[in-house]
């Protein structure tokens, strides 16, 4: 059972497994189906074991993790999860990547897809048009993004975990914004362009949506000012409530609008998210577990290694401001 497991930092070093996966192999989720613990994963069961509350007004202080050597082992995973939560909150990956790939290499060789611009109708004895898939001519080097949170144990030990989690989430959000820029730059490099002049109108964004003919523009990543202008249009007044409750807003014709501060040189980027590109992870969020298990740590370092491979050049288009 979960309350008899010996926790040690070696659980972070098992090849091919995350800390939670290593825990789950010792404490399978299947044991708890239909019980009050059935909705918790292996890490959350360990928090319950040591009565560590990480959320809410009555959350525990950071020092609660360090009551014992066993419970101290859980701290790096708590840090990783909070940073990951912060990344997920601002990430454009769900709205831009058609596929997600994991690799253990520092570079990645993606695919390119090209289609003959002819009708698929074939007359008797005629040539059949070809869609060609090839490996990219060169490898894509994955990019590493990292941040350090400088904080001595003495300065954070009495801090409540709910508040400290906010700080960690902000660190994750900073990392995620850099990843967003990587994704946007990769798509913008191959995107076609439409020009808009004057103040943006509802007709402008519908025309932009209609300008993508071979693909279905189902997502628009918008600069904050463009997003504000669109939300201020009379035609969008019945959609704003959806944004308030869900964090994004759909146009009346089904396109998801996403505010994206990383867009600064054009108005918005229209994407067919179902075929535009592939997000490649060389690593998930990595934290220095060895230092964090020690109560004398002076800093929290987090990093992630990623890349973005464009699969279909025509599946992205920019709306730019004309004169």
N, C-alpha and C positions, 0 to 999 in steps of 0.2 A: 504493500500500500504506500501511498504518497508520503505518509508521515514516518516511514522507516528508511527512506533512501539516504544514502551517504552522499552528500554534495561535496564536490571537489572541483578545482579549477581545470582539471584535465578534461572535464566534459565540454569545455570550449575548444578543445584541440583535436576532436575526433574527425578525421578526414571524411568529407562528404556529408557531414551532419551539422546542423545548427545546434546551439545549446538546448533549445526546446525539443528538437528531434532526438537528441541524446537522452534527455530526460524522459521523453515519451517512450523510448525503447525500454527504460527501466520501470516506467509507470504508465502502461498503455491506456489510452483513452477508452478502449473497449470495456475496461473494467467498471466504468462508471455510467454506462448507458442506462438511462432511466432513473438515475439517482440525482440528488441535489447538486452533485459535483459534475454532472454530465455536460454542463455548458462551459466548464472551465478547461483550459488546456493544461499541459503538464507544468508549465511555469506558474500559471495562476493558482494551481493547487498548492504549489510550494509557498506562495505568498499567503495562502490561507493557513498553511501549516504553521508558519511563524507569525501569524496574525499581523501581517504588514498591510496596512491600508494605504493605497497610493492615490486615491481620489476622494473628493469631498471635503467638507469643512472640518471633519474629524480625522483627516488623513494623518498618518504618522510622520515623524521627523526623519530626516536622512539617516540619523544615527541608529534607527531601528534595524536597518539592514546589518549593522555591525555588532549586534548583541552577541552573536556567536560566529564561529568560523564557518559553519554551514550556511547560515543566512547571508553572510558577506559574499558568498559565491553568487548569489542572486543579483547583486547590485549591477554588474555590467550588463546583464540582460534587461534589467529595468531601464538603464540608460539608453541602450540600443533601441528598445521599443519606443521610448519617448521621442528620440531623434527621428526614428522611422515614421512615427505618427505625424510629426511636424513636416516631414518631407511629403507625405501623402496628401496633407491638407492643401498644399499649393502646387502639386505636381500636375503638369499638363499631359503626362504620359497616357493616362486612360483616355484622353480625348485626341491623341495624336498617333499612337502606335497601334498598328494592326496586329503585331505579334511581339512577344517578349522572349528573348533568348538568353540563356546563361552559358558562359564559357569560362574555362579556367586559364585562358590565355590572355596576354596583354594586348593582342590585336585580333582582328576578326575580318574574315573575307566574306562579305555579303554577296547577295545576288542582284542582278539587274534584269529587268523584264522589258522587252521591246516587242511591239506588235506592228505588223504591216498595216499601213493605213489604206486598206481596201475592204470591200464588202465581203462578208462571210458567205455570201451566195456563190455557189460553184456550179458552173455549167458542165454538162457532160464532157469529160476529157479535159476540163480546165484545171488550172493550178489552184491548189488549196492554200489560202493565206496562212502565214506562219506567225505564231507567237514564240519568241526565243527567250530562253532563260539561260543566263551565263553567270559564272563567277565574276565578281568585279576584277578589274585588271590589277588592282593592288590591294593589299591589306589595309584595313582601317585601324589606326592605332587608337586604343581606348584611352579615355581621359580620366585622370584621377582628380577628384575634388576632396578637399579636406578642410577641417576647422578644428581649432583648439579652444576649449573653454578653460580659462585659467581661474582655478578656484581651489584654495586649500581646504582640506577636510575641516579644519577649525572654523572656517567661514560658512560652511554649508551644513554642518552637523545638526544644528538646531532649526534648520529650515524645513518647513512642511513639504512633503513630497508632492502635493498637489501644485504648490507654487514653484517648486524646483522643476517639476515636469514642464511647466510653461517655458522656463528658460531653455530646457533641452529641446523642446519643440521649436523654439525660435532658431536654435542652432541648426536643426534639421531643415527648417524652412529656408535658411540661407544657402545650404547646400543644394536644395531642390531648385532654387531659382537659377543657380548656375547650370544645372542639368537642363532646365527649361530653355535657357539660352542656346545650349548645344542643339537641342531638338529643333528650335525655331530657325536657327542659322542653317542647319542642314536642309530643312525643307525650303527655306527662302532661296537657297542657292540654286534650286532646280525649278522653282515655281514660276508660272506665267504671271502676267501682270494685267490688271484692269485699272484704269484711271478714273478718279472721281474728283470733280471740281465743286467748289463752294461748300456750303453746309451739307452734311450728310442727310439724306432723306430715306424714307422707307423704300421708295422706288430704286434708290441706289443699291441698297443691300439685297433687294430681290433680284435686281439685274446682275449683281455680282454672283449671287447664288446660281442664276440661270446661265452664267457664262461658262461654267464647267459642264461640258457636254458629255464627255466619255466616262466621267466618274460622277458620283453623287456627293456633292458638298454637304456633309451632314454636321460639320463642326466649323465654327469661326472663332479663332483666337484673336481677341481684340485688345488694342491698347486701352488703358483706362479711360482716356478722353473719348475714344470712339465708342466704347461700351456705354459711357454716360450719355452720349448723344443719341445712341440707338434706343436706350431705355427711356429717353425723354420724348420719343416720337409718339404721337397719339395712337398709332396702330399697335403699339406695344403695351398699352396701359393694362390690358387684361393678362399680361404675361409676367408682370413684375412680382406678383405674389408668389409665383413659382420660384423666382430667384431668391426671395427672402427666406423661403423655407428649405431650399435645396442647394443653394450656393451657385447654381447656374440658371440660365433661363433659356427656354426654347421659343423660337419665333413661331408665328402662327403656321408657317409651312414646315415646321419640324426640324430646324437647324438649331443645334445647341451653341449658345454664345458663352464664351469663357473669358473673363477679364484676365489679361496677361500683361503685367507691368514690364516684362522683359521685351515687349514689342515697343520700339522707340523710333524706328526710321520709316515705318509705313503704318497704315490704318489698321488692317487686320489680315489674317492669314486664313484662307478657306481651305479645308482639308476633307478629303474622303478618308476618314480615320480607319476604315475597314481595309484599306489597301495601300496607304501612303508610305508606311515605313515600319522598320523593325527596331525595337529598343533592345540593346545588347548590354547585359550586366556582366562585367568581369568579376565583380564582388557585390555582395549585399553591403549594408552598412557594417563597417568594422569599427569596433572600439578596442582599446588596449585593456583587455580584461585583467591582465596580470597586475597592472598598476592600480586599477579600480578596486580590486579585492583588498588591497592594502588601505588602511585608514589614513595613511600619510600621503596620499596622492596629491599632487600639486596642480594637475590639469586633467581635462577629459579631452582626448583626441578622437575624432571620428572621421572616417573617410569612406568614399565609394568610388568605384571604377566603372565607367559606362561608355557607351558609344551609341550612335544612331545611324542606321543604314537605310537610305531611301530605296524603296522597292519599285515605286511607280512614279515617274517624273510628272506625269500629268495629273496626279492626284492632289496637287497643292497649287494654290493661286493666291497672289497678293493683291490687295486693294491699296493703291497708293494715291496720295494727294497730288492732284495736278494744279497747274497755275491758271 
